[in-house]
C-alpha cells in the first residue's frame, strides 16, 4: 500500500513537471488530499481541435454499353437500374489553423470524395473544401468555415525520443471521439510500403480503423504526428500504430496551401545505405549516411558537382542516417528550392549547395522505337506516360496519356532504364501491363 502511494506521487510529480505550462493548474484532489495524475486538463483544451470526417463518393457502375441504349432496354423490357452507388467512409482530422479553418487529415480518408463533412466536438457539422492532397505522404488539407474553432500547435518532432508519453485522439470505428495513451515505441520507421515517403513515428497507443487523420500529441498538448496506419493482421489494434511526424506534415501543408499539390524536388541520383561491402568498395569509414552510386546527366546533383562515392550525412543541418532519410528530405523540398548538403568525399567533410529540380522526363524514342512520341517519367508505381503525341507510334500501339507502365511479361518495371533494357531484349511476342485509371490493361505485341 505504501509502495503504491509512493508510485502515484512520483508519477504525479512527473506529470506536473511535463505540464508546468498551465496544464496541471487544476489537478484533481483525492479523498486523502493527494494529487492524482490526470491528462484531463490538457485534453479539455485540445480535443475541440480534433474532428470527425465523413465522406460521400459516387462510384459509377461499370456495365455493358448496350445497357445504356434506351431502344435496347425498351426492346428487351429491361427495368431501370442505378448507374452509380454511394460509398461512405469515416476518419479523423486536426484543426491546425483556427483563423483560416485549415484541417489536416489523411489522403486516403478523403480520396475521390464528392462531399466532405466535418463534425466538431460540439456537434456542429461543416462542409469542407479540399485544398490539396498528397498521396505519397498520405497528407491532405481541407478547409471549413472559420467560426469559433480551436487549433492544436505543432511540436518539433525532431526532438522526440523513444519512451516519450503520447496520446492518440480520433474516431475509431465511427464511435465518436476517443482518447488512448501510450509511448513512442520507435522513430524513423521506413520500408513498410505504406506510402511513397515514410518516416513514421511508431506508438503503442491504441490506433484503430477510423483513427486515420487523427492527432498524436505529447503531454503538453502539442501535435507531434498524424495517425495514419496500423500493423494488424486481424484488422484491430495490436499495439503497433504509425503516425506521420509533424515536421513532414508541416512541409507538405506549406506546399498544399500554396500550390494545391506537392511540387516534389529531385536530386537525380541513385543512392544506397552504407553496408560493409559498400564501405569497403569506396573506402568509407562513415557508418551512417547515404552513398551516391549513380548520377543522372543534367540533373540537380550533376549541376551541383556531386560525385559517385560521395556520402551525404546531412541536408540543411538535418542528419541523414540512411538512403530513405535522404529521399524523404529531398522529396519534401519543392522544385527550385536550395538545399545545403554535407558530404564526405575522400575522407574529408565538405558542404555543397544544390538547387533541387523537378522529375526528369525521358523521351520514349530514346527508350525503344515502340514508345516514340511518348514522354516518360519515373513514378513510384512504374513508368508514367506524361505526354503523348497524337497519332504517334506509341499512341497507335495502344498507349494513352496518363498510363503507368507497371510490367513487361508480368515482370515488374520500376523505372525507364529498366523498361528500356527489357524492351530491347525482347524477341517474338511479349505483353506490357499498364495501369489505366486504376484498371490493369494488358497490351500484346509481336
C-alpha positions in Angstrom: 0.0 0.0 0.0 2.8 2.4 0.9 4.7 1.5 -2.3 1.6 2.2 -4.4 1.2 5.7 -2.7 4.8 6.5 -3.4 4.4 5.3 -7.0 1.3 7.5 -7.5 3.0 10.5 -6.0 6.1 10.0 -8.2 4.0 9.8 -11.4 2.1 12.9 -10.3 5.3 14.8 -9.9 6.4 13.7 -13.3 3.2 14.9 -15.0 3.4 18.1 -13.0 6.8 18.8 -14.5 5.6 17.9 -18.0 2.5 20.2 -17.7 4.2 23.2 -16.0 2.7 25.5 -18.7 -0.7 25.8 -17.0 -1.7 22.2 -18.0 -1.8 21.0 -14.4 -3.1 24.1 -12.8 -6.4 22.2 -11.9 -5.1 18.9 -10.6 -8.0 16.9 -9.0 -7.6 16.1 -5.4 -8.3 12.7 -3.9 -10.2 12.0 -0.7 -6.9 11.9 1.2 -5.8 15.1 -0.4 -3.1 13.6 -2.5 -2.8 14.9 -6.1 -3.9 12.4 -8.8 -2.2 12.4 -12.1 -4.6 13.2 -14.9 -4.5 14.1 -18.6 -7.9 15.7 -18.4 -6.9 19.4 -18.2 -4.7 19.1 -21.3 -7.3 17.1 -23.2 -10.1 19.5 -22.4 -8.0 22.2 -24.0 -7.1 20.5 -27.3 -9.8 17.9 -28.0 -12.1 20.5 -29.7 -9.4 20.7 -32.4 -9.8 17.1 -33.3 -12.7 16.5 -35.7 -14.6 13.6 -37.2 -14.6 13.4 -41.0 -17.3 11.7 -43.1 -17.1 11.5 -46.9 -19.6 10.5 -49.6 -18.4 9.3 -53.0 -20.5 8.4 -56.1 -18.9 5.4 -57.8 -20.1 4.8 -61.4 -21.0 1.2 -62.0 -19.4 -0.5 -65.0 -21.9 -2.1 -67.4 -22.2 -3.2 -71.0 -22.6 -0.2 -73.3 -25.8 -1.8 -74.8 -27.5 -1.3 -71.4 -27.2 2.4 -71.9 -29.1 2.3 -75.2 -32.8 3.2 -74.5 -34.0 1.3 -77.5 -32.2 -1.8 -76.4 -33.7 -1.5 -72.9 -37.2 -0.9 -74.3 -37.0 -3.8 -76.8 -36.0 -6.3 -74.1 -38.2 -4.7 -71.4 -35.2 -4.2 -69.0 -36.0 -2.4 -65.7 -34.2 0.8 -64.8 -31.2 0.3 -62.6 -28.9 2.7 -60.8 -25.8 3.7 -62.7 -23.8 4.6 -59.6 -23.6 3.6 -56.0 -22.8 5.8 -53.0 -19.8 4.9 -50.8 -19.2 6.4 -47.4 -16.1 6.5 -45.2 -15.2 7.8 -41.8 -12.0 9.2 -40.4 -10.5 12.0 -38.3 -8.8 15.3 -38.8 -7.0 18.0 -36.8 -7.5 21.8 -37.0 -4.1 23.4 -37.3 -5.2 27.0 -38.2 -8.4 28.2 -36.4 -8.3 31.6 -38.1 -8.3 30.2 -41.6 -10.2 27.0 -40.9 -7.5 24.6 -42.1 -7.8 21.0 -41.2 -5.3 18.2 -41.9 -6.2 14.6 -42.4 -5.0 11.6 -44.5 -5.2 11.5 -48.2 -6.8 8.1 -48.1 -9.6 9.5 -45.9 -10.8 12.0 -48.5 -9.6 10.4 -51.7 -12.0 10.8 -54.6 -14.7 12.2 -52.2 -17.6 14.2 -53.7 -18.6 15.6 -50.3 -16.6 16.1 -47.1 -18.4 16.7 -43.9 -16.5 17.7 -40.7 -18.2 17.2 -37.3 -16.8 19.2 -34.4 -16.8 18.0 -30.8 -19.6 20.4 -30.0 -21.8 18.7 -32.6 -21.6 21.3 -35.4 -21.3 19.9 -38.9 -19.4 21.9 -41.5 -19.0 21.2 -45.2 -15.3 21.2 -46.1 -13.4 22.2 -49.3 -10.4 20.3 -50.5 -7.4 22.5 -50.7 -4.9 19.8 -51.8 -3.8 16.3 -51.2 -0.5 14.3 -51.5 -0.9 10.6 -51.8 2.9 10.0 -51.5 2.9 11.2 -47.9 -0.8 10.5 -47.3 -1.4 14.1 -46.1 -4.5 16.1 -47.2 -5.5 19.7 -46.4 -9.2 20.7 -46.2 -10.8 24.0 -45.2 -14.0 24.7 -43.2 -15.7 28.0 -42.3 -13.6 29.6 -39.5 -16.2 30.2 -36.8 -15.2 29.6 -33.1 -12.6 27.0 -33.9 -9.8 25.7 -31.7 -6.4 24.6 -33.2 -3.5 22.5 -32.0 0.0 23.9 -32.1 2.7 21.8 -33.9 5.6 20.4 -31.9 9.2 20.0 -33.1 9.0 16.3 -33.9 12.8 16.1 -34.4 13.2 16.3 -30.6 11.1 13.2 -29.9 12.6 10.3 -28.1 11.7 6.6 -27.8 9.8 6.3 -24.5 8.1 9.7 -24.6 4.5 9.6 -23.5 1.9 10.3 -26.2 -1.8 10.5 -26.6 -3.8 9.5 -29.7 -7.1 11.2 -30.4 -9.5 10.1 -33.1 -12.8 8.5 -34.2 -12.2 4.7 -34.1 -14.9 2.6 -35.8 -17.1 5.7 -36.0 -17.8 5.5 -32.3 -17.1 9.2 -31.7 -14.1 11.0 -30.3 -11.9 8.6 -28.3 -8.6 9.1 -26.4 -5.9 6.5 -25.9 -2.4 6.8 -24.4 1.0 5.1 -24.7 4.6 5.8 -25.5 6.7 6.3 -28.6 7.9 2.8 -29.5 10.3 3.7 -32.3 11.2 6.6 -34.6 12.1 6.8 -38.3 10.2 3.7 -39.4 10.6 3.1 -43.2 10.3 0.3 -45.7 6.8 -0.5 -44.7 5.5 0.1 -48.3 2.5 2.0 -46.9 3.3 5.3 -48.6 5.9 6.6 -51.0 7.7 8.7 -48.4 8.0 7.1 -45.0 9.5 8.4 -41.7 6.9 7.1 -39.3 6.6 7.5 -35.5 5.7 4.1 -34.1 3.5 4.1 -31.0 1.7 1.5 -28.8 -1.2 4.0 -28.1 -4.3 2.2 -29.5 -5.0 3.2 -33.1 -7.9 1.5 -34.9 -9.7 2.0 -38.2 -11.3 5.4 -38.1 -8.3 6.9 -36.3 -6.8 7.8 -39.6 -6.1 11.5 -39.8 -6.4 12.0 -36.0 -3.9 13.6 -33.7 -0.9 12.1 -31.9 0.1 14.7 -29.2 2.7 15.0 -26.5 1.9 15.7 -22.8 1.9 19.4 -23.5 -0.9 19.0 -26.0 1.3 19.7 -29.0 0.8 17.9 -32.3 3.7 15.5 -32.9 2.1 13.5 -35.7 -1.0 12.4 -37.7 -2.1 8.9 -37.2 -2.1 7.1 -40.5 -1.8 3.3 -40.3 -1.7 0.2 -38.1 0.1 -3.1 -38.4 -2.6 -5.6 -37.6 -3.2 -8.9 -39.3 -6.6 -9.2 -37.6 -7.6 -5.6 -38.6 -7.7 -4.3 -35.0 -5.2 -2.8 -32.7 -2.2 -4.9 -31.6 -0.1 -2.1 -30.2 1.7 -1.2 -33.4 0.5 2.1 -34.9 2.2 4.6 -37.1 1.9 8.4 -37.4 3.3 10.9 -39.9 5.7 13.2 -38.0 4.8 16.9 -37.6 7.9 18.1 -39.5 6.8 16.2 -42.6 3.2 17.3 -42.2 4.3 20.9 -41.9 6.4 20.8 -45.1 3.7 19.2 -47.1 1.0 21.5 -45.8 3.1 24.5 -46.8 3.0 23.4 -50.4 -0.6 22.4 -50.4 -1.6 25.8 -49.2 0.5 27.5 -51.9 0.0 25.2 -54.9 -2.7 22.7 -54.0 -0.2 19.9 -54.6 3.3 19.0 -53.7 5.9 20.0 -56.3 8.4 17.4 -55.3 12.1 18.0 -55.9 14.6 15.5 -57.2 18.4 15.3 -57.0 18.8 12.9 -59.9 20.9 10.3 -58.1 20.7 6.6 -57.2 21.6 6.1 -53.5 22.2 3.2 -51.2 22.6 2.6 -47.5 26.1 2.1 -46.3 26.7 -1.6 -45.8 30.1 -3.3 -45.1 30.6 -4.2 -48.8 29.9 -0.7 -50.0 32.1 0.8 -47.3 35.0 -1.4 -48.4 34.4 -0.7 -52.1 34.5 3.1 -51.6 37.0 3.1 -48.7 34.4 4.6 -46.3 34.8 5.0 -42.5 31.4 6.6 -42.2 28.7 4.3 -40.6 25.6 6.5 -41.3 24.5 8.4 -44.4 23.6 7.7 -48.0 26.2 6.9 -50.6 25.7 8.1 -54.2 26.3 5.2 -56.6 24.9 6.8 -59.8 24.2 10.4 -61.1 21.9 11.2 -63.9 23.2 13.6 -66.6 22.0 17.2 -66.5 20.4 16.5 -63.0 20.5 18.8 -60.0 23.2 16.6 -58.5 25.4 16.8 -61.6 25.0 20.5 -61.9 26.0 21.0 -58.2 29.2 18.9 -58.7 28.2 15.9 -56.6 30.2 12.7 -57.4 29.8 9.0 -57.3 31.1 7.8 -53.9 30.0 10.9 -52.1 28.4 10.1 -48.7 25.6 12.5 -47.8 25.4 12.9 -44.0 23.1 15.9 -43.6 20.8 18.1 -45.5 20.1 21.6 -44.2 21.7 20.5 -41.0 19.3 17.6 -40.5 21.2 14.4 -40.1 20.9 11.7 -42.8 21.0 8.2 -41.3 20.3 6.2 -44.5 19.1 6.4 -48.1 15.4 6.6 -47.1 16.3 9.7 -44.9 17.8 11.5 -47.9 15.0 10.5 -50.2 12.4 11.8 -47.7 14.1 15.1 -47.1 14.7 15.9 -50.8 11.2 14.8 -51.6 9.8 17.4 -49.2 11.6 20.2 -50.9 9.8 22.0 -53.7 11.2 22.4 -57.2 13.7 25.2 -57.3 14.4 25.2 -53.6 18.1 25.4 -52.5 19.5 22.8 -50.1 22.9 22.5 -48.4 24.3 19.0 -48.3 27.1 18.0 -46.0 29.1 15.2 -47.6 32.1 13.0 -47.0 34.4 12.9 -50.0 37.8 11.2 -49.9 37.6 11.1 -46.1 37.0 14.8 -45.8 33.9 16.6 -44.9 32.6 19.5 -47.1 29.3 21.2 -47.9 27.7 21.6 -51.4 24.7 23.8 -52.3 22.3 22.2 -54.7 19.1 23.6 -56.3 16.6 20.7 -56.5 15.0 20.1 -59.8 11.8 18.5 -61.0 11.2 14.9 -62.1 13.4 14.5 -65.2 11.5 13.4 -68.2 12.7 10.9 -70.8 11.8 10.8 -74.5 10.2 7.5 -75.4 12.2 7.2 -78.7 15.4 7.1 -76.5 13.9 4.0 -74.8 12.5 2.0 -77.6 11.0 2.6 -81.1 7.7 1.3 -79.8 7.4 4.3 -77.4 8.3 7.0 -80.0 6.0 10.0 -79.4 5.7 9.4 -75.6 7.3 11.4 -72.8 8.1 9.3 -69.8 8.6 9.9 -66.1 9.7 7.5 -63.3 7.0 7.2 -60.7 6.6 5.0 -57.6 4.3 2.5 -59.4 6.3 2.3 -62.6 6.8 4.5 -65.7 4.2 7.1 -66.5 3.4 8.5 -69.9 3.1 12.2 -69.1 2.7 13.4 -72.7 1.7 11.6 -75.9 1.9 13.0 -79.5 -1.3 12.4 -81.4 -1.1 9.6 -84.0 2.5 8.7 -82.9 3.9 5.2 -82.8 3.2 4.9 -79.1 -0.4 6.0 -79.5 -1.0 3.7 -82.4 0.5 0.9 -80.3 -2.3 1.4 -77.8 -0.7 3.6 -75.1 -2.6 6.6 -73.7 -1.5 9.7 -71.8 -1.5 9.0 -68.0 -0.8 5.3 -68.5 1.6 3.8 -65.9 3.6 1.0 -67.4 3.9 -1.4 -64.5 5.2 -4.6 -66.0 6.6 -6.4 -69.0 5.6 -10.1 -69.4 4.1 -9.7 -65.9 7.5 -8.8 -64.5 7.5 -5.5 -62.5 9.0 -2.4 -64.2 10.5 0.1 -61.8 12.0 2.8 -64.0 12.7 4.0 -67.5 16.2 2.4 -67.6 14.8 -1.0 -66.6 12.0 -0.6 -69.2 14.4 0.2 -71.9 16.7 -2.8 -71.1 13.8 -5.2 -71.1 12.1 -3.9 -74.2 15.3 -4.1 -76.2 16.0 -7.6 -75.0 12.6 -9.0 -76.3 12.3 -11.3 -79.2 9.0 -12.5 -80.6 5.7 -11.9 -78.7 5.5 -10.0 -75.4 3.0 -8.1 -73.3 3.0 -4.9 -71.4 0.9 -4.3 -68.3 -0.5 -0.8 -67.9 -2.4 0.9 -65.0 -5.0 3.0 -66.8 -7.3 4.9 -64.4 -6.8 2.2 -61.7 -7.7 -0.6 -64.2 -4.9 -3.0 -65.3 -4.8 -3.2 -69.1 -2.6 -5.7 -71.0 -1.2 -4.7 -74.4 0.1 -7.5 -76.5 2.9 -7.1 -79.1 4.6 -9.3 -81.7 
